[in-house]
Amino acid sequence: MSLQQTRDVEHTRFLATSEAELAQWHGARGCKIVEGQGKYWVEIVKGFYQGLHWMSRMTISQAERPTPFCWGYRTALDQQSSRFSNATLPIHLMQNVNDYDMEAMTSRQRGKLRKCHKQVEIVEITGPDPLLEQGYPVFYSAVQRTGYGSMVSMQRYRRGVQGFFSHNQGVVVAGLVDGQLAGYLTAYAVDCTAYIEDVFLHSKFINTNISLALFYAITQACRKSEQINELVHGLHTPEKESLCNHKEGLGFSVVQIPSRVWFLPPTEYWVKKKRPDAYYRLTGRQSFVGHGQFQRGWTPSEPKEV
């Protein structure tokens, strides 16, 4: 692998951007973005929209149908509007990420991390070339093993890599074993929140504990970026118990954020019937006892001025 677009993770920091800059970047990556009343929505499936920045917390007046051509939407609400919530946004959240260091880990995790660092070199990837050269086999192996995400062609994967680096807003940390890409994690930050976007690990390197090392590297990047105080690691997936256990072991709580959801009748009925897991992630409503410790009615802190 070419090392010209890599550097030591000691230098890795987030450039926390505005919601408008986030919208521009996601638009360049091929997402359909709609603006309304100073807030931005992204189409996650054809005709269904959600707030682009999950933790931006709209007012009830902003939480309206973003376009006449949608059949549903979902967005988190701010503290003043939370009484109008009819759903929740179920996420994995690490609050006070600035406190996360080696001492916050268990002794077993510290041992795994030290062992990994003896086998794997953790770096930041600063440009597209390393992923264009070696990223697709890692992506393919990860999707094939986990079933998470959609398998795409190499051509489409390469377009996605180019789009990710198009605006210098995302962060990629990666693990190298003897110069070979073993896995990588992508993330970005907006306002006071950092988001882990994707984690792709090649199956033959799973036993190196590279996942833990990549996660630790991204938390330290958050700590070096003074305005960031929370880290989101995706939506809650109670049907994938081992994944939930893994995230909870890393320090992520399952948090239910007050939100507003709307479906064009009778689409809610069909989503609930045909895709109950997806329905839960859209609404926070479930007919079973969910996995993890829920914090209901919680409202995130306001962004710090920077």
N, C-alpha and C positions, 0 to 999 in steps of 0.2 A: 504493500500500500504506500502511496505517496504521503509523506508526512509534512508536506509544505502547508497544508491547511489544517494542521492540528497544533495544539499547544497544551501545556500543563494545566490541569484543572485548578491549580492554585490561583490562576488568573481569571477564572470563570466568574462572571457576574451577569445579572439580569439587567437589561435596559427596560424598565417598566414603562410601557407606553400608555397612551390614552385610548379610550374606547373607539374614537374615530380612526386612530392609526391602526388599531386592531382590525377594524372593519375593512380598511383599505387593504391590509395584508391578506386577510381571508378572501377578499374578493379577487386578489391577484392569484390566489391558490385555487380558484375555480368555484368557490362557494357563492351561492346566491344570497346577497345581502340586501335588506330593506331598511330604510331609515324612517323614523317617525318620532316627532317631538324630542329630538336630540338623543334618541336611543336607537340601537341597532339590533336587528333581528337576522337570524340565519335560518335558511330552509334546511331542515335536517332530513326530511323525506319529502317527496313531492307533495306540496300543499300544506305541510305542517311546519310551523316556525317556532323558534325559541329565542329568548334573549341571548345575544352573542356572548356577552360577558356575564356568566351565570351569577356572579356575586355583585352585580351593579345595582340590583334592587330598585326596580321601577316604582313610581307612584301609581296609585290606582288609575289616575287619569292617563298615564302613559301606557298602562297595561291594557291596550285595546287591540282589536284585530288589526294586524300590521298591513294587510292588503285585502281587498275584497275577494281576491282569488284564493284565499286559504280556507282549509276545512278545519283548522285547529291551531292553537298556539299555547305556549306555556312560558311564564317568566316569574322570577323571584320578585317579591315585594319588599319595599323598605319598611322600617319600623312603624311609621305613622300609618301606612296602608295595610299593615299585616292583619288588621281586623276584617279586611275584605277578602282574605285568602280563602280559597275553596279547595286547596291542594297543598302539597309540599314538594320541594325539590330534594330528593334523597342523594346525598353525596358523601364521599369519603373526604374528610377534612382534617388537616393538622393545624390547629391553632397555635400561635406563639412559636412558629418555626424557628425564630431566632434563638430559642433555648435548646434546640436540638444539636447535640454534639455527642462525642463518644460516651460521655457519662449518661446520656439519655438512653443508650442502648443496653440491652441485657448483656451479661458476660458471654453468653453463647454467641450473640450477634457480633460482639467485638472480636471474638476468636475467629469467626467466619470471615470477618472483614480483613483481619490481618493475614489470614491464609490466602485470601483472594489476591491481596496486593502483592504477594510473593509470586503469583502466577500470571496476573493480568495487569497490564499497564492501562490506567484510566486517564483519558485525555479528553479535551474539548475539541470537537470538530468545528472549524470556523468557516468552512466553505463546502460546496457540494461535491468536490472531486472524490474524497474518500468513500462517500456513499454511492456515488455513480460507479465507482470501481468495484466495491465489494459489498454494498448494502443489500442488493436484491436477494442473494442466497440467504442472508440472515433473516430478512423479511419473510421469504418463502418458507423457511424452516419454522419460524415462529407461528405463522398463521396455520401451517399444516399441523403443527403439534397441538396448538391451543384451540383452534377453531374460532379464535377471536379476530374480528375484522374480515375484510373481503380480499380474496386472492385477486390480484390484478396482474396485467402483463408487465413485462420489464419496461416497455416503452412508457406505460402509464406511471409506473413507479418512478421512473427517471424524471418525468414531468413534475411529479409531486415533490421530489427532492429539489428540483430547480425552483419551484414555487416557494418551498419552505425558506430557502436562503435569499429570496428575491428582495426582501425589505430589511434584512438584518435585525429581525425582531425575536426570532426564536433562539433557543440554546439546545445544542446537541452534545451530550457526554457519551463517550464510547469506551469499550474495553477491547484491548488488543492482546492477542496471545501470539508471541513470536511474529509480530507484524501483521497478523491476520485479524480482521474484524470479527469479534466474537459476539457482540451485542451492542445496542445503543438505545438511548432514551432521549426523547424530544420533549421540550417544555417551552413555555413562554410566560410572560408576566404582563399584567395590566393593572394600573392603579396599585393597590396594596396586596394583590393576589397573584400567586404563581400557580400555573396549571401544568401538571404532568399530562402530556398529550398521548404519547405512545411509548411502549417499551417492547423492543424486539430483541430476542435472544436466540442464538443458534443452538439447536438441540444438543450438539456435541460438547458444548461448553457450559451446560446448565450446572454441572457439579462443581464449577469453580466459584459459585456464589457471586457471580458477576452482577446479578440483579440487585443484591444488597449494596454492592460497591457503587453502582450507578445511582441508586437512590441516595446514598450518603453524599455523593458528590453534588447532587442537585440541591440537597438541603443546605450544604455549605455555601453554594452559590447564592441561595436565598439570604443566608445570614450576612453575606458580604454586600448585599443590596439593601441598604438600610430601610427603604420604604416598604419592603415586603414583610408582612407579618403572618401570612397564612398560605397554606399549600393545599391544593385540591388534587385528588388522585382519582378522578372519574366518578361515575354514578354507582350507587349501591346495586350489587347484583346478588341478592340473597340465594338465587338458584345455583350460584357458583360458590359453595361454602368454603372451599379451600382458598379461593382467591380472597374472599372476605377475611378469612383468618390471617392470611399473609399480610394484608393491608393493616389490619388491626394490630398485628404484631409489630409493624413498623411505627405505630403511633397514630394511625388515622382513626378517628371516631366516625361513626355513621351519624350524620347530622341531617335533620329534616328542616329545610328552610321554607317559611311560609311563601306560598306562590299563588299565582292565578292561572287557571287553565280553562280553555274553552274548546268545545268540539261542535262542529256543525252536525245537528241531528241527521241520521242516527249513527254517525261514525263512532261515537264513544262506545256504543253497544258492541260494535263489531271489533274494535280494537281490544276491548276488555275480554271478549269471547275468544278471539283468534290469537291474540298476542298478550296474554296476561302479564308476562314478565316486562314487556315493553310498556304496557299500561301502568304498571307500578312505577317504572322510572319516569313516566310522564306526569304522574299525579301524586305519587307517594301513597296511594291507596292500595291496600292489599287485604285479602281475605284469610291470611295466615299470619302467624307470629313470625316476624322477620328476624333475620340473623343480625346479631350485633347489638350494641347498646345505643338506643335512639335518644336524641336530644330534641324534643319537640318544642316548637315555638321559639327556637333560638334565632337571634338576629345578629349578623356579623357586625363588627366594629366599623366605623366610618373610615374611609381612606385617609391616610396621612397626607398633609400638604407637602409637596416636594418642590 
